[in-house]
Amino acid sequence: GTYDFLYLPIDPETNANRGYAFINFINPSYAWMMRTTYEGRKMGKFNSDKVVSVVPAALQGFEANYSHYSTARVMRGAPQTRPLFLRECQKVKTERRRGGRR
């Protein structure tokens, strides 16, 4: 795969996306390809003059996003509006092994 985390925040009042998304690409080159392909483009299927801007997020990496979002309030919302984790967090696997039976 190209990415292992995706979150498209949805406004609960309008049921529309908020106009931004968080994607964790598994390799920095994929983020660069996203930027060179979509930066400055309009999304043709939407009634908007907004253009795409690809910028680094404050949280970087799958584990940081998992730590933040897996226990966040958004995880209690409708399943289709929750962040999407496409693999298991390595820290969780390590903790389970340590706490398991011997």
Backbone torsions as a table, in degrees:
resi	resn	phi	psi	omega
1	GLY	NA	167.4	-179.2
2	THR	-95.2	-30.5	-179.4
3	TYR	-140.4	159.5	-178.7
4	ASP	-124.4	2.1	178.3
5	PHE	-150.7	136.6	177.2
6	LEU	-145.0	132.1	175.1
7	TYR	-139.9	119.1	176.1
8	LEU	-112.8	97.1	-178.4
9	PRO	-60.1	133.4	-178.9
10	ILE	-112.6	134.2	175.6
11	ASP	-77.9	117.5	-176.6
12	PRO	-65.4	-24.2	-179.5
13	GLU	-77.3	-37.0	-177.5
14	THR	-104.6	-13.7	-176.5
15	ASN	60.5	23.3	177.5
16	ALA	-110.7	157.3	177.9
17	ASN	-69.0	156.6	-176.1
18	ARG	-82.2	-2.5	176.5
19	GLY	99.2	9.4	177.1
20	TYR	-150.7	163.3	179.7
21	ALA	-145.9	160.6	175.1
22	PHE	-118.2	125.4	179.4
23	ILE	-130.0	130.4	173.8
24	ASN	-104.2	104.4	177.7
25	PHE	-76.9	143.4	-176.7
26	ILE	-76.6	-12.7	178.0
27	ASN	-142.5	135.4	-179.4
28	PRO	-56.2	-26.9	-179.9
29	SER	-64.4	-29.6	177.5
30	TYR	-69.2	-37.0	176.4
31	ALA	-65.0	-40.8	178.3
32	TRP	-63.1	-42.4	177.9
33	MET	-62.9	-39.6	177.7
34	MET	-60.3	-45.7	-178.3
35	ARG	-65.4	-46.7	-178.1
36	THR	-67.8	-27.1	-179.6
37	THR	-82.0	-40.1	-169.8
38	TYR	-112.5	-16.7	-177.6
39	GLU	-54.1	124.9	176.6
40	GLY	83.8	-4.8	-179.2
41	ARG	-85.0	150.0	172.6
42	LYS	-87.8	149.1	175.3
43	MET	-90.3	102.5	-169.8
44	GLY	-59.0	-25.9	-175.3
45	LYS	-88.2	5.3	-178.4
46	PHE	-117.4	146.3	179.2
47	ASN	-84.4	72.3	-175.9
48	SER	-152.2	149.1	175.2
49	ASP	-94.7	2.0	-179.5
50	LYS	-65.3	149.2	177.5
51	VAL	-117.8	157.7	-179.3
52	VAL	-73.7	137.7	173.8
53	SER	-133.6	121.6	-178.7
54	VAL	-104.3	115.6	-178.7
55	VAL	-135.4	154.0	176.8
56	PRO	-66.3	142.4	177.3
57	ALA	-86.1	163.2	176.9
58	ALA	-65.2	-38.9	176.6
59	LEU	-90.1	127.6	-179.6
60	GLN	-120.6	133.4	175.7
61	GLY	96.4	153.5	-178.8
62	PHE	-60.4	-47.6	-176.0
63	GLU	-61.2	-40.3	178.7
64	ALA	-64.9	-42.6	177.9
65	ASN	-66.8	-40.6	178.3
66	TYR	-62.8	-46.7	179.2
67	SER	-57.5	-42.0	-176.6
68	HIS	-76.1	-49.4	-170.7
69	TYR	-88.1	-24.5	-174.7
70	SER	-65.6	-22.9	178.2
71	THR	-115.2	7.8	-177.9
72	ALA	-77.0	162.1	-179.1
73	ARG	-58.0	-31.0	-179.3
74	VAL	-60.7	-22.3	-179.8
75	MET	-74.8	-11.3	177.7
76	ARG	-94.7	-2.2	180.0
77	GLY	-82.6	-170.0	179.2
78	ALA	-60.1	138.3	-177.3
79	PRO	-53.0	-36.9	-178.4
80	GLN	-72.4	-10.2	179.2
81	THR	-107.2	1.1	-177.8
82	ARG	-81.8	157.3	172.3
83	PRO	-59.0	148.7	-178.5
84	LEU	-108.7	115.1	177.1
85	PHE	-101.0	119.2	-173.9
86	LEU	-99.1	8.4	172.1
87	ARG	-156.7	170.4	178.9
88	GLU	-87.5	144.3	179.5
89	CYS	-69.2	132.0	-179.9
90	GLN	-62.3	-36.4	179.2
91	LYS	-62.5	-37.5	178.8
92	VAL	-65.8	-43.9	179.1
93	LYS	-60.2	-44.0	-179.6
94	THR	-63.1	-44.5	-179.9
95	GLU	-63.6	-38.2	179.3
96	ARG	-64.7	-40.6	179.5
97	ARG	-64.4	-41.8	-178.8
98	ARG	-66.1	-37.8	-175.3
99	GLY	-88.1	-1.2	-176.1
100	GLY	-77.4	175.1	177.8
101	ARG	-74.7	153.3	-179.3
102	ARG	-109.9	NA	NA
